[in-house]
Amino acid sequence: MAEFSATISDSSRFLSSTSLPHGAAASKRKISASPSQCRSFAVPKPFPLSRLSIVSWWGRKKSLNIYVQASVADISVGKSKDKVLPKGDMWAVHKFGGTCVGTSQRIKNVADIIISDDSERKLVVVSAMSKVTDMIYDLINKAQSRDDSYISALDAVLEKHQSTALDLLDGDDLATFLSQLHHDVSNLKAMLRAIYIAGHVTESFSDFVVGHGELWSAQMLSYVVRKNGLDCKWMDTREVLVVNPTSSNQVDPDFLESERRLEKWFSQNPSKIIIATGFIASTPQNIPTTLKRDGSDFSAAIMGALFRACQVTIWTDVDGVYSADPRKVSEAVILRTLSYQEAWEMSYFGANVLHPRTIIPVMRYDIPIVIRNIFNLSAPGTTICHPATEDEDGLRLESSVKGFATIDNLALVNVEGTGMAGVPGTASAIFGAVKDVGANVIMISQASSEHSVCFAVPEKEVKAVAEALQSRFRQALDAGRLSQVAVIPNCSILAAVGQKMASTPGVSATLFNALAKASINVRAIAQGCSEYNITVVVKREDCIRALRAVHSRFYLSRTTIAMGIIGPGLIGGTLLDQLRDQAAVLKEEFNIDLRVMGITGSRTMLLSEVGIDLSRWRELLKEKGQVADLEKFTLHVRGNHFIPNTVLVDCTADSNVASCYHDWLRKGIHVITPNKKANSGPLDKYLKLRALQRQSYTHYFYEATVGAGLPIISTLRGLLETGDRILRIEGIFSGTLSYIFNNFTGTRAFSEVVAEAKEAGYTEPDPRDDLSGTDVARKVIILARESGLKLELSDIPVRSLVPEPLRATASAEDFMKQLPQFDKDLTRERQDAEESGDVLRYVGMVDAINQEGRVELRRYRKDHPFAQLSGSDNIIAFTTTRYKEQPLIVRGPGAGAQVTAGGIFSDILRLASYLGAPS
């Protein structure tokens, strides 16, 4: 027990080692001679003391007591006029975090910044060197756990500071600092030994020990600044800052007492540059304490308020405050300005800004806070201040939403029941139970019906919360007044923050529209009447997609779409080449980022996590392609949580692929296609597909199914949506058959023209696919269904141009060889038309009045628009109640890979516009 008591007594000297005013370390006798002019810190107890310990404690020499009292110099001496603390804009406050002073070179860089600041007076708040605070907490824990390695851990702390000092200092400055450092470490060893023996440490004792890192970094920096010939003093802020602990993680500054002590401190230590310790302070009883989380930022803000400084600059390792977490949104931008309220809101919701309490002291005196990057001095940073007023024209084009923040690993608790409505005290009872288990409520939402209350808590606390509520409301649950206490796990919060939201209509609509279009389901909503913040709760797995969707929608980043291209044949390959050629322009001028995450054919597919290099897609497909699997392909393209929107582009004519559309749309995947199989397939499946599209925010575009790149579907929809009534749609829908009948003139044989078209690439590899008329029939049925007719493909009579005997011919080559044998029938038909002044045209027709459609070879007068086509042009005439006398005609190229791919591309850009891209 004697050893135990002696250790306690030795450790009581700790206050002398680090709190002596400048010059006092070299002259302890002078301080000891005037005990009446000294204030002493109360000695924090590392553990409860026995009576024997107390006897031993006070049985020490009186000189020890004098020495302890000398720990804080009295600063109540009379003030001379030149030692009165000046306040106001002449002061600039800088705060440097642990990373900024992590090495000797970085401390030199900090000194350079201080020296280059042309402010009249400067106060600099510094943290401990990088990792030092963690190291000291670790050695305290080791000592408390009776782990002997605390000694070597303390030696590592000593070595870190000793080597840094050797790099920075020389002469008397080095000797003085090293002497102080070794003295401090010796005392710390004694205190840690006491903790080791007791196996316990009090919070105040721990706070005193852990504050040494700031003391050492402040002293070293002050020596470096003084080496440059500048007037500089260092301040132990425990002598000045007084705080009242309110909980284990919060303290409230006592500004009146702190201001009084600051004035007294300055009267003894007048200087134009003050290097102050961050993080540490004292209680009103002079017990050392800390400012808890982000304490150094808080120190700087309090000092800024005490000095009425012109500005507080927080130096860190980022360029400023981002509009969203750049690890989740790569396009996040640095915000040049934030209001105090905006910064407060964003920091509460997890943004890497400042702790909310840091903002409170500077708001009182309208002092701006600037966030700067010490490693990128050219970056202007982010200024947090009162919002700027509008200019003379009232125009400020910045977004009404400044930024977005998220909190993960949450759970929703829903307390529900009809017995809650109109019953006073229910909410109090709910949150009283939550308080009793020490849980932190992050968000609350309640409908005006009072039928339910839901709130978000950290997932690690939800079990205790649910059990407490079940216990508290057991009687109400059994009686049926409450129906349930439900827990919804795996949630995240997304918060949109912006001071201008309060005066901008439609912000909420835009936010929820962006989430809906990204197929994000919102589970709970909260918004205060200040309207600085709109908070939504979403599934954790949807959080990043939700964040990117809303960030993109408010023009803070590009509209990014993950794309999967199915069928890299002639049309799909051409589309990929068009995407490649236009990608840079879309990004820079239209803020659209179309990222192809996968390409699949019938046998091989190519997948990428970041986007395929479209300049090499063909060779990559050969080199890195894997066996095609449409299900795996779909999961991959949609599986990137960093891209909120997904579209699959089906460039095939495959009915199996078309059968997947409904499932894709149901999962929130947009679909774009020139494939006619889905819209011309079984009527019930078509109706089911369109109903799903109308019920959801998922888009299904198919402009290229009818006229390649011609605006046929969109024209028809425009007519119907504006109240027009379709009477008849008639057109030449096949570019192949248009070419054939435009050239089937004079003495030319039909088979000759077909062979020419095949050679020119106008037909399918097997021309029967074109001549059968089935493709035209599919286009007719698509337009009929768009017009409101409920027809099946089998309801459409089709005039096939394939002679009956050749329909079963084995190969296309055999068909072409035998086709001339049947030229005479069509030649006779053409001659009859020409003799009457007509031409033959292969047309499709929708008769909306008689509810029918057909595909036929018809005769038209030579002055008819259909008779005046050339090449492979398509032409479609819309006869409606508005366009009855003179039909509305759409004419242009209706075949070819370039125009078809262009039509698909147009649908892709239309989708991007619907998803929020600027038009």
Secondary structure, 3 states (H helix, E strand, C coil): CHHHHHHHHHHHHHHHHHCCCCCHHHCHHHHHCCHHHEECCCCCCCCCCCHHHHHHHHCCCHHHHHHHHCCEECCCCCCCHHHCCCCCCCEEEEEECCCCCCCHHHHHHHHHHHHHCCCCEEEEEECCCCCHHHHHHHHHHHHHCCCCCHHHHHHHHHHHHHHHHHHHCCHHHHHHHHHHHHHHHHHHHHHHHHHHHHCCCCHHHHHHHHCHHHHHHHHHHHHHHHHCCCCEEEECHHHCCEEEEEECCEEEECHHHHHHHHHHHHHHCCCCEEEEECCEEECCCCCEEECCCCHHHHHHHHHHHHHCCCEEEEEECCCCCECCCCCCCCCCCECCEEEHHHHHHHHHCCCCCCCHHHHHHHHHCCCCEEEEECCCCCCCCEEEECCCCCCCCCCCCCCCCCEEEEEEEEEEEEEECHHHCCCCCHHHHHHHHHHHCCCCCCEEEECCCCCEEEEEEEHHHHHHHHHHHHHHCHHHHHHCCCCEEEEEEEEEEEEEECHHHHHCCCHHHHHHHHHHHCCCCCCEEEECCCCCEEEEEEEHHHHHHHHHHHHHHCCCCCEEEEEEEECCCHHHHHHHHHHHHHHHHHHHHHCEEEEEEEEECCCEEEECCCCCCCCCHHHHHHHHCEECCHHHHHHHHHCCCCCCEEEEEECCCCHHHHCCHHHHHHCCCEEECCCCHHHHCCHHHHHHHHHHHHHCCCCEECCHHHHCCCCHHHHHHHHHHCCCCEEEEEEECCHHHHHHHHHCCCCCCHHHHHHHHHHHCCCCCCCHHHHCCHHHHHHHHHHHHHCCCCCCHHHCCECCCCCHHHCCCCCHHHHHHHHHHHHHHHHHHHHHHHHCCEEEEEEEEEECCCCEEEEEEEEEECCCHHHHCCCCEEEEEEEECCCCCCCEEEEEECCCHHHHHHHHHHHHHHHHHHCCCCC
